Amino acid sequence: MKLKEKEIEEVLDELKAIANQLGATVRFEKGDFKGGYCILNDNKVIVVNKLANLQRKIMILSAALKELGVEKMYLTPKIREVIEEMSGVE
């Protein structure tokens, strides 16, 4: 899926909002890691490398959301396509 530059920020914001709806906190941190979903002190946390490019951030969030289970949620077709396509890309 090819996203226009202005769409990338919107998609990232929508993915963060979906994570919040699922009860997960999204944290952008610096470090030598890829990022992903984890449980920290009984809290759902998605950690994203702050230094990653926007496409990489979308990939990490997409994979984490798929792991959290977005199948039964209503998502716009565009966002569902982003999650499906970007979650499997490494």
N, C-alpha and C positions, 0 to 999 in steps of 0.2 A: 504494500500500500504506500502510495506516495502522498505525503501531506505537504501542503503549501506552508511556507514559513510562518505566516500569521495563524494558521490552523494549529500548529504544533503547541503553542502556548495554551490555546483554548482546550485542546485535548488533554494536556497535562493537568490543567485546572479541573476538568471534568473527572479525570481519573482520581485525583485527590479527593474530590467531593464524594465519589462512589466509595472510596476507602473509608471515609468518615461515616457514611451511611451504614457500612458494614461493621462499624465499631473499631476500626483500626486507625492508629495514629501514623501519619506519614512524617518521617524525619529525614531531613537532608543534612548529611554529615560529611566531613572531610576524612579521607583515610585511604588505605590501600585495600579496598574491597570492592566487590561488584554491587552488592546490596541484595535485598530480598525481604521475604516475610519471616517473622519470628514471633515468639511469645516471650515477653519479658515481664516478670512479676505478675503473671496472669493478665497482662495487657497485650492486645494484638498490635504489633508494630511492623511497619514497612520502612526499612532503612534504604535510602537511596544515596549513592555517592554524589555529593554536591559538585564534584569536579567533572562528572560525566557530561557528555553532550546531551542535548534535549532528546534525541532519538533513543539514546541508551536509557535515559530516565523513563521514557514511555515504555520501553521494553521491560524494565524492572518492575514498574508499577503494573503493567499488564499481566505479567507472570504471577505476581503476588495476588492480584485480584482474582485471577483464575483459580489459584490455590484456595483463596478464601471462599470461593463459590458464588459466582455472579449469574449462574445459569438460570435461576428462577426470578432474577430481578428484571424489571423493565429497564432496558438500555436502548438508546437510539441506535438505529441500524449502523450508523457510522462508528459509534463507540464500540459496539459489539464486534464489528469487523476489525477495528484497531486491536482490541483485546485478543481476538482469535489469531490474527496474523502476527502480532508483535510478541505474544507470549511464548511462541515456539522458536523465535529467532535468537541465535546466540552470537 
